[in-house]
Amino acid sequence: MTATLGATPTIVLVGHGMVGQRFLEALAERGLTATHRVVVLCEEPRPAYDRVQLTSYFSGRTPEDLSVTDMEFIKDHGIELHVGDPAETIDRAARTVTARSGLTVAYDTLVLATGSYPFVPPVPGKDAEGCFVYRTIEDLFAIEAYAKSRATTGAVVGGGLLGLEAAGALKGLGLTSHIVEFAPRLMPVQVDDGGGAALLRTIEDMGLSVHTGTGTQEIVVGEDGAVTGMKLSDGSELATDMVVFSAGVRPRDQLARDSGLTVGERGGIAVDEQCRTVSDPHVFAIGECALAADGRVYGLVAPGYEQAQTAAATIAQDEASFTGADLSTKLKLLGVDVASFGDAHGTTADCLDVVYSDSRSGTYKKLVIGRDGQLLGGILVGDAEAYGTLRALTGSVPPISPEQLVLPAGSGGGAQLGPSALPDEAVICSCHNVTKGTIRGAVTEHSCTTVPEVKKCTKAGTGCGSCVKVLGQLVTAELEASGVEVDKGLCGCFAQTREELYEIVLALRVNTYQDLLDRYGRDGARGGDGCEICKPAVGSIIASLAPTIGASGYVLDGEQAALQDSNDHFLANLQKNGSYSVVPRIPGGEVTPEGLIVIGEIARDFGLYTKITGGQRIDMFGARVEQLPLIWARLVDAGFESGHAYGKSLRTVKSCVGQTWCRYGVQDSVRMAIDLELRYRGLRSPHKLKSAVSGCARECAEAQSKDFGIIATSNGWNLYVGGNGGATPRHADLLAQDLSDAELIRLIDRFLMFYIRTAERLERTSTWLERIPGGLDHVRDVVVEDSLGICEELESLMTDHVAGYRDEWATTINDPEKLARFVSFVNAPDTPDPVVGFVPERDQIKPDLPLLSIGMRPLEDTADVLEGSAQR
């Protein structure tokens, strides 16, 4: 089957990855799809997908979710897309390409976007059963199937970007996971020794074993031909059932080599500044297969996008060139933010490093500064919140000192730079090379008023997504500067902010959501049902003020039940396989032997997975929805209460053993922790609340990483607020010191109620403290000095909460009407959910995920899954 040259010029694209798809979009933008026939030969069985987010497949995203190809776009532009049919030969003399199917296409212009292939070290045993690479969706299918049927331990060869993601995927599949990296640190290209050390500590705390400074010498193979272990170059051996190679990639240039195109000594199709091959003016190469004019092969998506645009512009006879690219990158690996930008390793002569390192929180920040004060580059590990602004400032002298830029908020010296500090030429979106000036122009010249509109206009934020936060700030700032009133309403139903709605509910004693919507909703929303944003937000406001405004504080009562988030519907956290967790409150982490026995007996009788958490309590996982009332009836009978692990409310108040047992303790931290947890239990708030009490300055309870933390002194207690130990770590700020018990509780009462009153929806105290005008100083003025004269009201609101508290589970198990909701199927209440299943692991259970996978795979894989389940 042959397609010959005709009157319409033909562009053939070989390869359809992210860069190939961007090239097609660039052709369309320049009108070339209307004047040219465009043919795409794609090796994989599906159109282009987001390889950057590949690991999110293991978090539940399907191959369809990962797709970056709009098939309507392909159809509308008449693009002939052939999936599963790779190009096999190029005849440059005849200007034809022949695919595996036998299809031969004549071309006027040929664009090679063949990407790269995983490098597998040439070690004995590398081809054994149980060895995989980590590159495509099909690779992930194979890894998942093998991990669930044949493996309990996995090892990843390579500690770079994909290597860490692969290790996280294996851990998520329930395997004991190892990382083997030949370099002396993880992510050797992106981070330095300090950043590598911070990353190592954090990853090891997650339960992964890391082996740096050693290479793979041999894959040990058993008699059945399957992997049984690894021999490392340092002489040690590692027992493993599975090996995933993620030791870098190499340009996929064999097709070009076979056709006589020039390739680099270390691989890559040699191209000029227009991305045209140096051997043939009719052939271009873009992406990871191309050796750019500056002598580099670029492995990131942003340079590939720029090359795609350059090639399209050149084909359209417009001026364009690719002479190099920004290698800045921001990633979240195993839940850890890692970013590097500019001259991250300080190779510029006479440069200086400004470093902040906190091994306890896993935070490392380094800025590289030139002799003239220019910001040359940097590395961020653990806290990359400032990445967008810092990267855009690279090459300029920041308006504040570099020391202020690396110090964390709350340290007393840190300062935050907003996007207003950036010059117009600063690149905000490196994926699509979009500057601040272009974004401003989208607002002022093209009348864009929302982030989605700006994205569509400029493509900013449509690549890796790391610039979206800065993009939103710029759009809002530009609209306000232009005199446009920015809609800051909670959602499409309410024009008011959450803070304004709180004041309305409190002042007018509005005690139902429907009343609030009908009286104060937007014109088009009144009389309606509301939305999934405002219903739980207003439900939380009403619950936090319930005793004061005369509403029911019980979240399953009447209208309140319909307002709650999914976890609140069953007073339990929904887990990944449809089962639920059971978390009884253990105030201050103190529990009697009898209490432990009750928990153990319940876990044994119901076959639950048990784990001691960082919050000093015991979680039980694997309860079916219909089992929850039975479990809680026994817990309540034994004196336990709901731990509110499912709600936006107080979770735990940790403590050390304090002066009662510890020779360093100066106050009774356990007693104080118990008092605080019992006082604030059930307090509904914009986001979850965590606390801790340390009995001395040694800080064993980690109070400075909590929303409110208390540290004992010889004179009383020091109160810290606004800490966070989660995805964006932040040290808490000292609010007041040397407080008596009564003074401490009074200030916490005021602080919490002021936060609940003024915070935005789903805003942690750490973010709120940085956002609220005046920051810590303003909060101190309000809750300590009573500058607004509202402290008496704040204390009264807390007193109402304490007096009105009742345990939600104790109430539920005594109400037959409420118990009726705890079923998997309303029309078959006695039928358990067949998807909720478990398999054994380490003498406990874990979710049987293949049960969930059925229906999420292509048809050809479903039979294998079912067969594997039957074998087990």
Disulfide bonds with the S-S distance in Angstrom:
none
